Amino acid sequence: MDHINWFPGHMKKATDSIKKSLKLVDLVAEIVDLRIPVSSRNPVIDTIIGQKPHLMILNKKDLADPRENDRWTDEFSKRGHEVLRVDSLHDNVTKELEKAGRRALKEKFKKDREKNIENDRIRMMIVGIPNVGKSTLINRVANKRITRVGNKPGVTRQNQWIKTGGNFELLDTPGILWPKFEDPKTGLHLAFIGSIKDEIMDKQDLAFELLKVLQKQDPKILEERYGITTKDKTTLQIMEDIAVKRGAIMRGQEIDYERIATLILDEFRKGVMGRITLEKVEDYV
């Protein structure tokens, strides 16, 4: 597939806003999707935040392969990041986020105590690309619906302060992508999880590419979920077999490719196919 260019005007404004807001916070918490922990990291974030303390939130652990979750946690720790691994829908994220923030800021608090400064409140900025679960996490922390949550990118459009039940505050920021994906695989992976609007890429092509990846990585995922066989079959044949199994058939016994593409993408994104990690540590170190 061709290179993807995707940089709407509001994302440029979001980048500028993050830069201006850095002076208001003690640390930056970057949230990524554990299914694609490399592709879901905006490469400009490190440059934007500079020397500001940096917490890595590895989200959607419940949708990713548990073995790979452990490996990615170790890898980001080796890179010098404070790491928090969460399922933002079900974990006690308020408590865990505050504890992780305090670990990341231990040097700051130590220096404050040496100067007799009595201030242990944390002001934390949350950053991340669209659809990695940032709004869900913030709503859980605030214990109420503060930000709109959706499966479409671009839901959060402006910075907003969120008060929490803990001794810290969150500054929510819009999800930002970057101007160009040099590696087509990055764009595909982001599209698979819904970080790029489905309107940008043809849904049928996208589902076909996802099936191709899963067929190569572990065909048992498809065989067990859809009750099909994959041996010696092309990706198109597998897609059509799934369509037959799911009744995605139009008049004249023609395959309804749009319908089956939607089903395949939805089931992957919701974790119905199982706990799948598309990016393995050994491929990126």
N, C-alpha and C positions, 0 to 999 in steps of 0.2 A: 504494500500500500504506500501511497505517496507520503512525503513529509507533511505534518500537520502544522499549520500556522493558526494560532489562537491567542489573541491578545486584545479583548474588548477594552473600550475606553475606561470602564469602571474598574478594571483590574490595574490599569496604570495609576489611577487615583488611589486605589487601595495600597499599592506599593509605596507611594509618596506619603500616605497617611501613616503607615507603619513606621517609616523612617522618622517622621516628626514626633510620633508618640513614644519612641524609645526612652526618652528622658523622663517619662512619667512612670516607668515601671522598674522593678528590681530585676526581673528576669523574663525571658521569653520561653514559652512552652510551645514546642512544635509538635503537632499531631500528624501521624502518618497511618496508613492502612497496612496492617501486617501481611496482607495477601500480596502486596506489591510495595514493600518498604523502601525500595530505591526509587521507583518511578513516582511514588506519591510524595517524595521530598522535592520541594521547589529548590533548584540549585542556587537561586539567588538569595535564599534566606540567610545563609551563613555570611554572605557579603553585607547584607542589610543590617544584621544585628551586631556585627563586629565582635567586640570583646564582652558584650553583655552575657551574663550567665544564661545557660541554655539547657533546658530540660526536654528530653525526647519522650513523647507520649506515643507508645505503640498501641494503636487502637484496633478494635475488631478481632481480638485474640480468639474469640469464640467462632469466627468464620475461617480462621487460618489453621494450618497444620500444626498441632501442638509441638512436634519435634522441631519444626522450623522456627516456631515462636521462641523456643529456648536458644536456638542458635543465633537468631537475630538479636535477642536481648544481650547475649554475650558479645556479639560483634559490635553493637553500638556502645557498649560499656568499654570495650577495648579502645574504641576511638575517642574515649575521654568524655562521653556524654553521661549525665545522670539520666537514668532510664526508668520509666513507669509503663508497665504493660497492663492494659485494661480492656474490659468489655464495658463500654460506656453506658450500655443499656441496663446492665444488671449489677455492676460492682458498686461498692461504696466509694464513689470517685471523689467526693468532697474530702474525706479523711485521707485517702491515698494521695490525692493531688497536693494537699497541704504538706504532708510528710515528705513527699518527693521535692517539693519546692524548698523546704527547709534544708534538706540535704544539699541541694544545689547552691544554697546561699549560706552554707555554714561559715565560710570565710568572711562574708559580710557581717554576719551576726557576731562573730568573734571580734572583729575590728570595732564594731559598735560598742561592745561591752568594754573593750579596752579604753574607749573614749568616754565611757559612762553614758552612752546614749541608750535610753530606754525606749526602744521601738522594735517590736517583733512582728509587726504586721507586714504582710507580703502583698505587693502589687504585681500581678502577673499578666503578661500579654499572651493570648492564645493565637497562634498562627497556623495556617495549613491550607492546602489546596481544597477546592470544592469536593464535597461528598466523602470526606474521610471520617465524618462523625463529630465534627467540632460542635455544631449546634446541639446535638444530642447530649454530648458531654456537659456543655454549659447548662442546659436545662436541668440535668441531673444534679449538678453542683448547686444550682440555685433552688432546687426542689420545687420548681414551677416552670411553666412555659414562658420563658423569656424571649427566646429566639425562635423564629420559624424553622421548622424542620421539614425537609423534603428530600426526595431522591433526585432532584434536579439541581445542577450546579448553579451558583450565583444567587443563593437564597439570601445570605447576609450581605448587605450592601454598604454598611457604614459602621465605624467603630462605636462601641457602646460599653459602658462600665456595668459590670454585674456584681452585685453584692451576694455573698455566700453565707452559709451557716458557720463557716470557719473563720479563722483570724486572717483572712486574706480576701483580696478583691481580684476580679478578672476583667481584663480589657479584651473584649471580643473584636475580631477584625474580619473583614471580608476575605473569602477564599481567593487566593491569587494563583493563576497559572503563569507560565513564562512564555516569551515571545515565540519560540520555535523549538520543537522537539527534534534534535539532530538524529536521534535513534528512533526509527519508526516503531520499534518495539515498545518504547516508552509511551508513545501516543496510543498504541493499541491497548496496553495495560490500563492506562487511565480511562480509556473509553469502556473497557470491560467492566470496571467498577462504577461507571456512571459519572466520572469527574469531568467528562466532556459531553456536552449535550448530544443526545442521540440524533438530533437534527443535523449535526455537523457531519456525521458519518452515516453511511447507509446501514440501517439496522441489519439487513439480511447479510451483508458482507461482514459486519462485525460479529454476528453470531457464528458465521462460517469460520472466521479466523479464531474465535474462541474454541470451537470444536476441534480445530486443527491443533491448537496448543494442548488441549486436554488429551486428545488422541495420542499425541507424542509423549506427553508427560506421564499419564497413567490412564490407559483406556478403560481400566476397571471402573473408574468414576462414572463413565457413561454407560457401561454395561450394567452396573448394579442399579443405577438410577432409572434407566429407561427400559431395562429388560431386553437389550439388543446384543448382538455380537458385532465386534469391530474388526476381527481378524480378516486381513486381505480385502478390506473395504476402503473405498475412497471417503474423504470427508463429506462429499456431497451425498454419497450413499448412506452414510451414518445419519446425516441431517434428515434425509428422507425417511429412514427407518424410524427415527424419533417422531417425525410428523405422523406417520401411520399409527404408531403406538399411542400417540396423544390425540388422535382424531383430527389433526389439522389438515383436513381434506376438503376441497371445494367440489362443486359440481363437475361431473365428468371424471371423477377420481384424480383430479389434479392436486398437487401439493400446494397448500397455503403457506408459502415461504415466509410471508410477513408475520403471520400468526405464530409459526413455530420459532421464528427468530426472536420474537418478543418473549415467548415462554422460556427459551434457553437462557437469554440474558437475565430475565427476572429471577430464574431459579439459581443461577450462579451468584447474582448479587445478594440474594437473601440467604445464601448458604444452604439451600435445599439440596444441592448436589453433594454436600458434605463439606468438610473443612479442607480448603484448598489454598495452598500458597503457590503463586505463580513464579516468584523470584526466590531462588535458593542462594544461600550465602556463598557457596563455592563459585557461583557464576559472577560474583561482583567483588571479590577480594583478590 
